[in-house]
Amino acid sequence: MHKENPLWSKSYDFALKIVQLYKKLNKEKREYILSKQLLRSGTSIGANISEANGAISKADFSAKVSISYKESLETKYWLSLLKDSDYLDIEQANGLIRDADELSKIMFSILKTTRMNK
């Protein structure tokens, strides 16, 4: 089921990248505070998409996708902060920000469609 859902797959792959980055930031940069925030928001995207897939109503589905959308915006914030404070190199940060942007656009489109069909 999840493999057939592109948003779930993309958010899961993104979460894996965030987990790997978190481990790297902890081990190599000894950065624990910002990276923990990034870990929470970056993995929350997919977790809430998973919950949306099991929603019991359109309103429940929309609420979970909305949370995921907001988490993607927060994740971009933490990535930018880590980049601008020299914990992340520009190329890596920008790649992850692009990934988060892609997720955001998909979710925003879903939210627009869901809310128009009320």
Secondary structure, 3 states (H helix, E strand, C coil): CHHHCHHHHHHHHHHHHHHHHHHHHHHHCCCCHHHHHHHHHHHHHHHHHHHHHCCCCHHHHHHHHHHHHHHHHHHHHHHHHHHHCCCCCHHHHHHHHHHHHHHHHHHHHHHHHHHHCC
